[in-house]
Amino acid sequence: MNKMTLIKGAGGLALSMLALSVAAQPDFSRLGNDLTPIGAERAGNAAGTIPEWTGGLPVDAAADLGRGFYANPYADEQPEFIITAQNYQDYSDNLTPGQIALFERYPESFQMPVYQTHRSVAFPDSVYEQVKRTAGQAELLGGGDGITNFSHRYIAFPIPQTGGEVIWNHNTRFRQNLKRLYVQAMPQVNGSYTLIKFEEEVAYPQYMPDVRAEDSRNNLLYFKQSVNAPSRLAGNVLLVHDTLDQLQEPRMAWVYNAGQRRVRRAPQVAYDGPGTASDGMRTSDNFSMYNGAPDRYNWELVGKKEIYVPYNSYKLTDPELKYDQILQAGHINPEHTRFELHRVWEVKGTVKDGQRHIYAQRNFFVDEDSWMITLADHYDGRGTLWRVGEGHIAHDFAQQLPSYAAETLYDLIAGRYIALGMYNEEEHAPRYDVTPSMNEFTPAALRASGVR
């Protein structure tokens, strides 16, 4: 059926008819024409506050600072205006319920500095060519619980027709093999915190020469995470194998406990199981804004909206910035954040009858240019807005790869939050020049990874 969606922008109200019928085949000839090669609207908005996409940032957009860090390509820009608790009502058409709740929860300190919008995201030509060549092949399984016919790995549904397709676009967005050092912190109400330091490796079957195509048909990624500090947790290691159809072949996870020197299966590392060393401040599927099997929710495609989202967050990747300058009581320091007006897909997930999750409802706001979730509102079983997530996108132009400079999840009830993914003070920015072997992602390899 057709659904009329209201798009509220700075230039007023506009009506957009979205064809949401799965029976109607999308016109994939639009890719690379009026749509960008990965399915975003190429044109800017009527008000001129969102520009046309013209190809994104070039590879050499900023100076190399060494250690994998790059200078901020927009360092000379100043905010056009700042949204505060005193004026947020003037901008409410372009804010999410979660953002409004943060202004009301922290009226004296929470702010959103809004900058000029730059559509900076660009992908390698090989990604554009593959998305165009394979568009229309992937199919949802079980109404969205999994996907099939997806050997190409990138952006399963470039012209989505359902909420489930948008969620799978986030889970199948373009990524590369990764090795990174980063920190996680869960500040107390008074702002005090202990840094949790991680070393993480992520590998994708298409970039692993010793993984045969027939053996990786249902494999999405391999993930290994070691805790390096504090000492009481150091040496613990998590290993995850994720699949495309997790109902047919569920996620497999193992943990190595350094104190016990044992490897155990870890079925709790999924859905609303507690996130690693998170003090209960996030679930396993809060990581990377959302990950894992989507089968516990019914996903509704609410529509396209214009929202002030955390974007081009290069300040948060500055190697001169200290963690103490970012982390403070209540929320991260707004001085180092950047918000821009972008078009996002809103997807509403509600827990299915007979299923359970601590988040009875989740609303995700997915950036059209990268297919990354950039904002997330999480509701408890009473329908109360509970946690608000931010994915601070900073496009890695050197790799032509959009990524998160930091992720934050604010608990409105507890008055605390978790921030993770920051690497400012680490010895190297995230590395992509790695070619891991499958042997590094086996349970037998966990003990060696966790020796301390």
N, C-alpha and C positions, 0 to 999 in steps of 0.2 A: 504494500500500500504506500501511498505517498504521504510524506509528513512535511508540514509547513514549519520551518524553523525560523525563529526570530533572531536576527543578528543585530546586536547592539554595538554600535561603534561611536567613535568620537564625532563623526559627522551626522549622527542621528540614527534613525531606525531604518533598517532595510530588510525586506523579506526575501528569503532564499528558499526555493523549492528543492528539497533533496529527494532524489529518487532512491528510496530505501528498499525497493523490492528485490529480493534475491533472484527472482525469476528474470528480471531484466538484465541482460549482459551489459556491463559498462562499455563505453566506447574508448578502447585503449589507444586509438589513434590520437587522442588528445594529449597523451604523454609526450612531452617535448614540444608541445604547441601551446595551447592555452593553459595547460597544466605543465608544471616542471617535470623533468624526467622521472621523478619519484612520486608525483601525484599531487603536489601542492598547487594552489592557484598562483599562476605566474604574475597576474596583474596585482597592482596595489589596490587599496580600498578607495572608495569615492571621496573620502575626506582628505586623502593624501597623507594620512598619518602612518600608513603602512605602505612602503614603497614596492615597486615591481621587483621581482627576483630577476637579477641580471647575471647570475652565475656564481654568486658567493665570493668569499675571500680567495685571492690567489694564494698559491703555495708559499710565496715569499712575502707574505703580508707584513711581517714584522721582523725585527732583528733577533738573531739567535743570541741568547744570554748565556749559553753554556749549560751543561748538565741536563739538557733536554728542555730547558725553559726558554720561552719566547716572550718578547716584549708585548705589552698591550697595544694592539693596533688602533685603539680608540682612546689612548691615554690623555689626549688633549681635550676631550669633550667634557662638558659640564652638564649636570642635570637640567632638563628643561623646566621641571617643577618637581616638588617633593610632596607625596601624599602622606598625610598624617591623620591622627585620630580627630583632629579638629576640622579637616576638610574632606575626609574620605567619601562623605555622602555625595559630593560633587562629581565623583568618579565611579560611583557604585555600579553603573551600567557595565563597566569594564573590569570589575573586581569579582572574585569568587566568594562564596560564603565563608570559606576558610580565611581568606585575606581580611575580610570585614571582621571576623571573629578575633583575629590577631590585633587589629587596631583597638577593639573594645577590651581585649584582655590586657594589653600593655599600652594604655593611652598616653603614657608619658615618654615612652622610648621607642616603640615600633614605628618605623618609617619606611617608605618605598621611594627612593630617588628614581625618577623616570627620565630616561635619556632618549635621544633620537633612535628610531628603529633602524636596525641594519639587518638585512636578510643575508647573513654571512655564511650560512651552511652551503658547502659544496662537496660533492662526492667524486671519486675517480670515474673517468669515462667508462671503465669496465663495468662499474655498478649500474650506470645509466643504461648501458647496452643490454645488460642482463635483465634488468627490471622490464625493459621494453620487450625483450625477446620472450620472456617467460610469463608476462602478465596474463592472467586468466587461467593459468594452469593449476594453482593451488586450490584446495577445497577444504572447507571446514568439516570436521568430524564431530558428530554428536551435538550439533548446534554451536560448536565453537570450543569443545573440550580439547580438541587437537586439530592438527592439519595434516594433509597428505598431498602427494604429488608436488613436493617442495624440495627437490634436489638442488635448486639454485641458491637457496639460503638467504637471499636478501629481499626484504620487504615483500611479504607474501601477497598483499592485496593493495596495490598502489592506488586503486580507485575503490575504496571500501564502501560496502553497502550496509554493513551491520556493525554493532558495537564490538562483537567478537573479532571481526576482521581488524578493527583498529587496534585492539589489544594485541593481536598477533603481529601486527606491524611493529609495535614497540618491542615485542620479544624477538622479532627477526630483523630488527634494524641492522644496518651495516656496522659491523665491528671487526676488529682485527685481533690476532694473538696479542696478549698483553702481559706484561710483568710490571708490577708497581709496588711501591712502598707508600703507605698512607696512615693516617691516624683517625681515630674515632673518640669522641668525648660525649659524656652525658652530664652536663653541668647541673649541680644542685640548684635549688631555688636562690641561694645566695651567690651563685656564679662559680663556686669552687668545682674543680674537676680533676680527674686523673686521665691522662692520655693512654689510650690503648693503641699500640703500634702493630700494624699488620704488614705482612708480605704476601702478595697475591699473584697468582698466575691463572690466566684464562686462555684456553685454546679452543679452536674451532676445527672440526674435522676436515674442512676443505683446505686448511692451511697446515695439515699434518701429513707429511709424506708417507708415514708408515701406517696410515689408516686407509684401508681399502674402501672404495665407494660402496660396495655391497654391505660392508660392515657398519657403515655410518649413515645408512639411509634414514634411520629414525633418530639419530643423535644430533642434538642442537649444539651443545658445548660441554667442555670439561673445565672444572673450576677447583682450584686448590688454594687454601687460605691458611697461613701460619701466623700465630700470635708471637710477636717478638718482645713485647713489653706490655704490662709490668711483669716482674719476675715470677709472681705467683701464677701467671697464666702462660708464660713463655714456654714454647715448645709444643703447645696444643695445635693440632692441624685438622682442618676440615677438607674433605674431598667430596665433590658432587659431580655426577653425570646427569645432564639434563637431556630430555627427549622432546620430540615434536608431538608425539601422541603419548601422553603420560597415563592414559587409561589403559592402553595396550601394554605399555612398558613404562611403569612409574619411575619417577626420579630415584636414583640410587645415591645414597650418601653414607659416608663413613667418617668417624672421628678417631684421631689418635690422641690419647690422654697421656701427657708427658709424665704425670705423677704415677700412673699405673703402668705405663709403658705397654699399653694394649691398644689394638685397633678394634673398634666396634662399629656395627651398623648403626646408622643414625636416622631412623625414619621420622624423627621429630624435626629434621631440617627441611621443612616444607610448610606451606600454608601459614597458620598462625603459631607455629612453633617459635620459641624465643630466638631472636637474632644473636649471633655470637658475641659474648661479652658485652651485651647491651644493657644490662641492669633492668631488663624487661621493658625497655623504652622503644623497641621495635620488634616486629615479627620477621620471620625468615623471608616472607614474600614482600616485605617493605624494601628489601635491598634492591638497588638500582631502580628505585621508585616502585617497581612491581616486577616480579619474576615468577616462574614456575607454572604449574598446571592451573588453568582458569576455570576448572570444571565445577567449582563450588558456587559459582555466581551465574545469574542471568545478566547478560550484558545488553544494555539499551543504548543505541546511538542517539544521543540527545540532539546533536547538531554541531554546527560550526559557530564559533564566537570570537570576538575580538577582546583579548584580555591582556592586562599588564602582567607579564611573566618575567621571572629571572632569566636573563639572556645576555650573551656576550659578557659573561662574568669573569673577565680576565683579571680584575682586581684580586679575586680570590685565588689566583694562581701565581701571584707575585712572589718570587723567591725572597724578596726583602721583607715580606710581611710575616710577622710572628703569630703563632697560634693564639697567644695571649691577646693579640690585637683583634682577633676574630671572635673568640669565644667570650661571652659575657652572660650575665644573669638574664633569663627569660628567652633570649633569642640571640642570634649572631649579630655582630655590630653592623647596623645599616650603612655605616660610612663606607663599607667595602662591598656593598651589593649594588646591582644595576638591574633595573627593570625596563622593559620595552613593550610596546603594544604589538602583539602578534596574533595571528589567527590560530586557533586551536580547535581540535575536535574534543567535545565533551562526551565521555562515556560513563554511564551510570551502571554500577554493578550492585545487584541485590542478591543476598544469599538464597539459594534454591531451597524449596521445601525439602525437608529431610536431611539437609546439610547443616554444618555449623562452621562458624568463624567468629572471632571476637569482633571483627568489623562486619556489622550487618549490612552496611551499605558503604560503597566507595565511589566517589566521583573523580575520574581522572581527566586531566586537561592535557591533550597531546599535541605538541607542536607540529604544524603541518609540514614544515621544511625538513625536519629530522626524524619524525615519528618517535620522538622521545617524550615520555611523560614529564611535564615540567611543573605541574601542581597537582596535588591530590588531597581530597577531603575524605576523612574516614569517620563514620558514624557508628555508635555503639548500638546494642540491642534495643535501647529505649528510643532510638531515633535522634539522639543527641550528638551534635558535632563534637568529636573527641580529639582527633589528631589531624594536624595539617602538615602536609609534606611539600617541600620545595626541592626541585632539581635545578640547580644553578648551571645552566648550559654554557659552556665555553667551547666554541668550535676549534678543534685542533687543525689549523689550516695546513701545517706542515705535513700532516698525515691525511688531510681531507676527511676528517673523522670527527663528528660532533660527540662530545663527551660531557660528563658532569665535573665541574670544578669542585663541587661539594653538594652533598645532600643533607637536608635538615628535616626533622620530623618533630613538630611541636605538640606537646601534650597540654591541651587547654585546661584540663581539669587539674593535673598535678602541678602545672606551672613550671615544668621542666621540658628539656628537649634533648635530642641526640643529633649530633653533627658528625658526618663521616665522609671520607674521600679526600680530605685535605692533605696536601703533600708539600706545602711551602718550605718547611724546614728539613725535608728529607734530602738525602745525598743525590737523588736523581729524580727528575720528573718521570711519569709513566713511560715505559719503553715498549716499542712495538716491533723492534728488530730481533724477534725471537722466533725460533722454529722448534717448538717442543716435540718430544717423542711421546707416543702413547704410553710408553713404559713409565713416564713421570706421573701419570694420572691413574695409577693402580693402587689398590689397598696395600699391596706389598711395599710400595714406595713411601707410604706415610711415615713409617718408623724412622727412615733415614731423614725425612724432612723435618721431623720433630726433635731430633737429637739436640740437647742443650748442654 
